[in-house]
């Protein structure tokens, strides 16, 4: 299941194989790094060829061929230990290490270094916080592929990279007393002393020494992405002096959290240092990292006033794509209509990731990230409020007063607002139409309360027990309630996703609409739904919303938005 280009969700008993060239373990060596979230059994397979699941060895007794493999399991045995297997045989099991337990409500950054049969597992930045090292006395030759798997629950992976193999100093483990080399000391010092005013210079050095310093390179890339606005303000010449491939890596980093106008400003400053239009070939690489669909129409108008507009065809193409996406909100021809994906999970290619990422909001510091994993999961905003962020047992948030659900028709046995945020089986539950501003509408609304706002990136609806599934509706939002008016986030016309009683449907919210935090949301039927027995009924058993949640009314970092505004005003 592919949620977005930065995240891979692996369903139970499935495996996402990393087959693109950038993920290959050349010569049986490499360091796999990733962030992961799950309840238990984060499973990584290492093989000569891709294409099998973790339990392949269980079929060996039935006479099938067994391909040689290593299996590393974090949070095994009900989230209690680290296990390493070879060809299905347990080689080691360790309990009291950091990667033995997984935090189910947060992402954990891990790394696995593989060096011709020597497997080292650690937590955090590659090469740090070593949990365990195991060496195979009879190594499997030509291990080239890694697979990200799951056991009995969904596992979420992101920030996946394969770096050159780390020098683990001949099997360094937690008890090693060998002194680090001068190069290691220098790298550690540089990593600890990264500053916005100097990070560009560090990036130039590590790029020149590639692939000698993979850990320092990754640390500098992440730091530059996190502090891009500060780096541009304190060292514009350094940012402008970055090689195009290196700047491209910074701009596609998942650590990026600034506004799109600032990203565009960085690229224009970089291009101006190279003569403007003469940098067009490299601009074709850099400009797709700007998520133009997330900009407002006013910001797009500002971009069109930049001198590059007349000389760069790539810029004109990307802005045209953004305007078409805004016009075609919710159109299956323009946007992915559903988050359910058929086929085995896989990591998208770099080109696919870049194409999809332009429509998705960036993660914002200071908020709670509520990530869609699968229909019916426990990661949405109503579940978060019902459990106070996982701090207590679930209580229906409508009954506890943490959310307010209303319908276009009076509450009754078949119009029960509390059912829309309940966990039980579906029941008959619909909102009947009413007249508003001279037209018929039927709707369900959800108010998160004055202390919470959500920048919605996805949502899930569950059909009730009736034969009147939603077909044509609009997801709307309001910052402070109906008195402030409703804004359309996504429109659906003759959407056939919901067909059966109790069925789930999930959709992405993309573009600028996904970047704005709102307090209130509603599902609104504004036209007859042909083919239904009751064409004006808004039938709904459950609603769940996902995205970036701001608590106590806090929105994005004011400094980021201020700098983005300065960048917008300073274009050209």
Secondary structure, DSSP 8 states (H G I E B T S, - for coil): -EEETTEEEE-TT-EEEE-SGGG--GGGEEEEEEEEE-SS-EEEEEESS----GGGGGGGGGT-----EEEEEEEHHHHTEEEEEETTEEEEEE-SSGGGS--TTS-EEEEEEEETTEEEEEESSTTSSEEEEEE-TT--TT--EEEEE-SSS-EEEEEEEEE-----TTT--TT------HHHHHHHHHHHT--TTTHHHHHHHHHHTTTTTHHHHHHHHHHHHHTHHHHHHH-HHHHHTS-HHHHHHHHT-TT--S-HHHHHHHHHHHHHTTTGGGGHHHHHHHGGGS-GGGS-HHHHHHHHTSTHHHH-HHHHHHHHHHHHHHHTTT-TTTS---S---SS-----HHHHHHHHTTS----TTSEEE---STT-S-SHHHHHHTTTTTS----TTTTTSSEEEESS--BTTB-GGGGG--S-----EE--EEETTEEEEEEEEE--TTEEEEEEEEEEE--SSS----SEEEEEESS-GGG--EEEEEESS-----STT-EEEEE--GGGGGS-BSEEEEEE-S--TT-SSTT-EE-SEEEEEEEEEETT--S-HHHHHHHHHHHHT--
